[in-house]
């Protein structure tokens, strides 16, 4: 097929829009969507200056999404002294998996001349995910443990590096899956939290000073397009599924979403268009209240209970 814009050889067909694009126009399309999301979400503060820049912490796993995000952010703000980028990688302790992705992260940040920090579950918590999966005291999917530990480290180091924004490589598929999970669970409060944490434009969020705000500049780009961009740009991305990925609730939602998108192209975009409106209405009902947060009895992290979930899980693992 020919590219709709220049007549060259097309490298992809977007069924949801009907577009056929060559490599050049496809890459421009991804870059345009990222820049538009940054602009529409108001991620660059108006008061940021070269003398008083803001710090953005990027969660860089070395996988396709975070690698593409890091590359595009570095290119977009290479000549902008108002933005300082720092990349943070987390080693979960998964033998034969994370080491390769960290090599990719190291290669990328070296090429981009970006500050790159690495922390590990082993050093921070005294556990490795391989051991967690073998023990599994809570009878949960591996992703449930890992998600709690990862979020804790991202939040903690965002504070330590005095970051103004925490950016992750979540794509359109990720966000549509989260939306459907919240729909099916009937969790209106979680919709409100999602809007205030990362989904809504910065001026519309009810921000709390207990957490560094998050952003997902790739959330308008389908997962397969992110993977194609990484390949076409020859980025050092480690594209392999985690060996501990399980048939969790999210996995079931993912299969459903794939099936719906194949039969009804544009389903992911439609889900997010409606979900963002519902999440906005939910957030208007549920105001962020710093008084609802206490300090964890064990580690001092913000929590709505006596002990944070991370410390509860670590105690269970020790037992």
Buried (B, 14 or more C-beta within 10 A) or exposed (E): EEBBBEEBEBBBEBEBEEBBBBBBBBBEBBBEBBEEBBEEBBBBBEEBEEEEBBBBBBBBBBBBBBBBBBBBBBEBBEEEEBBBBBBBBBBBBBEEBBEEBBEBBBBBBEEBEBBBBBBBBBEBBEBBBBBBBEBBEEEBBBBBBBEBBBBBBBBBBBBEBEBBBBBBBBBBBBBBBBBBBBBEEEBBEBBBBBBBBBBBBBEBBBBBEBBBBBBBBBBBBBBBBBBBBBEBBEBBBBBEEBEBEEEBBBBBBBEBBBEBBEEEBBBBBEBBEEBBEBBBEBBEEBEBEEEEBBEBEBBEBBBEEEBBBBBBBBEBBEE
